[in-house]
Amino acid sequence: MENRNLGLSQISVPVVGLGTWRRLEAAAAAGRHRELIDTAIAVGIRLVDTSPMYGGAERLLAETLDGTRDKVVVADKVWAPSLEEGVAQLGRAVDFYGGRVDLMQIHNLVAWRAHLPMLEAARDQGLVGLIGATHYSAAAFPDLAELMATGRIHTVQVPYNPMQREVEQTILPLADELGLGVLLMRPLGEGTLVRRRPSPAALAPLRPFGVTSWVQALIKWGLSDPRVHVSLAATAHPERLPENAAAGSPPWFGPEERALVLRLATAH
């Protein structure tokens, strides 16, 4: 799997990461959360994204990383309306992950003006590696762009798939201009796009690019935009991770292949 430097940080990470929203708790309910994380590490998926918004995902991730913490880039979040609560969330995350969070993001821009100085101080103390911000809604992209333009964050996390392309208008060009890392959420459209599987014959032109499934086509579609650094594909099923990881290797799609995936995604 290819590695890319996550923006100005020069932290090199595999281009396919693991999202934990709803999925890590689902894996735990089946007794497979440790297997999920161990398998991710084994196939080269080394960035795991979580949040206090994701139920017990932070705690479960910390438990499963016992003994393997140094093999994973942890991307966590502050999701709090008050600075006091944000400080508490950061403290818990730092304790969870052995004294340091590699990437701490302001989730959905909640109270970002209050949390940003706090995260900068934590970075200066060595408790946080990088600072980022996320949002799922295109309506918030002007506010996200305002924060990006301050030069005080290293990464953004936004939705990007063939059915959600609003980031192409402002966020991706601005991230490229500023040298910010981009983490891509919802590469599979929260499962909606996966349920619309094209035929094997329709996917045949993508085989020279290492694509053998529709899931791989969708993941590689996002990663083939050179402004994207990491695609966060969430799953609760360890057996699906090798397929996801394989989509993180070149060759990358050109304009014709990306256009084909767009046509297939919108034809169903």
N, C-alpha and C positions, 0 to 999 in steps of 0.2 A: 504494500500500500504506500502511496506517495505521502510524503510529509510536506507541509507548508509552514512557513513562519507566520505566526499569528499577529500580523500587523507590525507595528513599531516595536513590539516586545522582543522579537527575534526568538520567541519560544516556538520550537519546532514541534508540530503535532500532526498525527495522521489526519487525513482529510475526512474520514468518517468517524463521528463520535456517537455516543449512546445517550439518548434522552431518557429520563426516568419518570416523566409525568404519567401517572396512572399505571405505568408498566412495571416499575420495580415492586410496588405493593402487590400487583397481580402475580408477579413471579414469586413473591414471598408467600402469598396465599397458597400457591402450589408447591411450596417448599423448594423452589428453584432459584431464589435470588442469588445465592452464593455461586451456583453454577452459571448463572447469567453473567455475572461480573468476571468470573474466572475464564469463561469462554471468550468474552470480549477481549480480555487481555491476551489470551492465547492467539486470537486471530488478528491482533494488531490494532484493535480499537482501544485507544488509550486516553481519550478525553470523555469524561462523564459529566453530564449537565444535570443539575438538580435545583431545588428551591424549597424554602420553608412553606411555600404554597402547595407543595406536592405531598401533603399528608406526612407519612412517616418515611419518605424516601431518603432524607438526609441521614437519619439514624440507620436505616437499613444499609445505605451505601457505606457508611463508616464501619459498620459491623463486617461487611463483606470485604473491605479493604484491609482488614487486620493482617499484617504481614506482607501486603502488596502495595501499600500506600505510595511508595516511591515509583511505582510503575504507571501511575495514573495522574493525568492532569485533571484536577477537580474544578469544575465551573459551578459555583453556587451563586446565591442571590440574596439581596436584602429586599424584603417585601413588607414594608411597615409604614404606617401613616405618620409615625412620630420618630424623632431622632432617638429617643430613649429606647424604643422598641427595636429600632435598627441596630443600635449598639449591642443590645442583648442578642439579636439574631447573629450578628457578626461574631460575638464571643462564643456562641454555641458552635458555629461552623468551624471556627479556629480550633476549638477543643475536639470536635468530631474528627478533624483531619490531621491531627498530629502537630498542631501549632501553626499551620499555614494553609491558606486557601489560594490556589494558583490563579484563579480568575474570580473576582467577586463582582457581580452585576447588579445594577439597580433594576429590579423587576418591574416591568410595565411603567417605568419612569415615576413610580410612586414616591412623592416627596424627594425628588432627586436633588433639589437645591440644598436640602438639609443633610442628605446622606453623603453627598460628594466630598465635602471637606473631611468628614469622618473616615471615609474610605481612603482618602489621600494620606491622612495621618497614619492609618493602619498600614498602608503601603510603605511609608517612610520607616515604620517600626519593623518591617519585615514580616508582618502578619498576613499581608495580601501581596500577591505578585502583580496582577493586572487588574484594572478597573474597567468595567463595561456597563452597557445599558441594553435593555430589551424592550420590545413592544410587539404585540401581535396584531394591532389594528392600524390600518393605513391612515385612519383619521388622526392618529397621534404622531405620524411621521414628521410633520412640521416641528413639533416639540422635540422629537428625537434629533432632528437636524440641528436645532438650536444648541442642544447639548453637545453634539458632535463637533460643532464649530468652535466650541470653547477650547479645544485641544487638551482637555483634561481627562479623556477616557481613551482606552486602547482598542476596545472592541464594541461591536453592536451585534445583537441577535434579533433577527427578523424572519417572518415567514416568506418563503420563496418556493414556488412550484409552478407547473404549467397553468394552474388555475388562479394563482395569486402572484401577480407580477408587478404590483404597485411599486416595489422597491427599485425597479429599474428606472423610475422617473427621477428620483432625487437621492435616495439613500445609497444605492450602490455607486453612482458617480461621485458622491461626496466622500464616501468611505475610501474610494480609490484615490481621490485627490489628497486626502488627509493621511493616507497610509494606515487606515484602521483595519483591524481584523474583522471579518464578517463570519458569524456563525448562523447557519441557515436552519431555521425551525420549520416543521411541517413539510418536509420534502415529499411526503406521500399524501399530503392533503388530509392529515389526520385519519387516514385509512380510506377516505372517499375515492381517491384515485386508484388505489390498489384493487378495489372492487370492480373496476372497469378494465379488465385485462384484455388487451388486444390478442389476436391470434399469434401463434408462433411464426406464421408466414409474414405477418405485418412487422414483426420484430427482426426478421432475417437481415435487413440491411445494417443492423446494429451489432451483429455478431463479430465483425472484425474489430470492434471496440471492446470485446470481452463481455458483452451483454448477452445473458442467456435467459433473463426474466424481465418482466415489466417493472418489478421493484428496482432492479439494478438500473434499468433505463431511466427511471425517475430520479434516483439518487445521482446518477452520473450527469443527468441533464443540469441539475443545479451546480454541481462541482465543475462542470465544463465552462462555467462563467469564471474567468480568471480573477474576478474581484471577490469570489467566495473562497473562504479558507477551510471551513468545517461544515459538514452536513450532519445534523443530529437526527438520526433515524432511531426512533423508539420502538422497542419490542419487549415482550415478556418471555419470548421463546428463544432459548439459547441456540437451538438448531438453525435459526434464521440468521444468526450473526455472521457466519462465513460468507453467505450470499451478499449481505450488506457490505461487509468489508471489501469484498472483491470489486465492488463498484468504485472503490477509491483508488484505483490504479489506472494510469494512462494506457492506451491513448485516449484523449478527451474528444468529445464530440465537436465537430465543426458546425458552421451555421446550418448546413443541410440536415445533419442529424438532429440538431436541436429543434429545427422546424418540423421534422418528422414526428418527434415525441409530442410536440405541441398539437399537431393534427390528430394524433392517436388519442391524446388526452381529451380533446374537445369533441371527438367524434362519437363518444360513448355516452 
